């Protein structure tokens, strides 16, 4: 029975992480039990395995190392789920957060994208509870890490060097996330809902924003940022046409009011209106119609949903440029934090054909 439970503990991390990352098999060869066992300080030592850095990349490697440690040591081997999200923390912060856990060593695992379709690289650092580096290993996916005997041990200087490299990579990752947090594009939404039937009756355009600090940007800057010169030119043309058409409509309206009033006063005093005055009044109406014809039916060359798609494409390119995963977002998606982050405003109106409401969600 005891052997069965131990075997189940060995398999359970795979079952836990399998829906998240199917690349676990690629790290099985990397963390070969005999080689990893040669670096362990004793059979009864306990470990905490932490997937650090880009967690999406590091999770499969950390999961496989967890399995390997549980198969090679009699001591406790813990997962890092109780510590929360540590993807943005350096090793010092991770050690501080894990200081109260009942383990002898903290094992920090980071996986890095080697680029050019090369296998991913991994850095594994074993720390004691005082923060001293005990062992530092580096390797690549699908290639076994050499045992201690093959390397004749790892010197403290080499271990510190690997740890420093991991720290620099972590700092670079933090800088990339900070840049993304200041440069990504997003919109806030206004949606109108009709109370009779609950149908959406309108979706307003809202100002686009840049970054987590909600910096408003103009639509010209938006189209320029998302990289569409054609849409930028069309938007500018529509704005110019709207201004010209609006000016013409304004002049025509003022002229109609002026000449129409003159014609009315002439008719009330003389009983008739001159042909010239009627012509000027009619010309004012024609001028307003011309202005309306010149004005575009809509300013934006795309619909709101298409603008959001363009923003998503820009954000995806920005993630690739900065070396971030496609799933990275500077906003938490947990329910509690999302409710705290959003502000809701509800406006109710009475309409001839029923009640209506407008729901405004903003960051």
Secondary structure, DSSP 8 states (H G I E B T S, - for coil): -HHHHHHHHHHHHHHHHTTT-TTHHHHHTTT-HHHHHTT-S-TT--EEEEE-SSHHHHHHHHHHHHHHHHHH-SS-EE-SGGG---TT--HHHHHHHTTTSS-SEEEEEEEE--STT---EEEEEEEETT--EEEEEEEETTS----HHHHT---HHHHHHHHHHHHHHHHHHHHHHHHHHHH-EEE-EEEEEETTT--EEEEE---EEETTTTEE--HHHHHHHTT-HHHHHHHHHHHHHHHHHHHHHHHHHHHHHHHHHHHHHHHHHHSS--HHHHHHHHHHHHHHHHHHHHS-S-S-SS-HHHHHHHHHHHHHHHHHHHT--TT--SS---HHHHHHH-EEEEEEEEETTEEEEEEEEE-
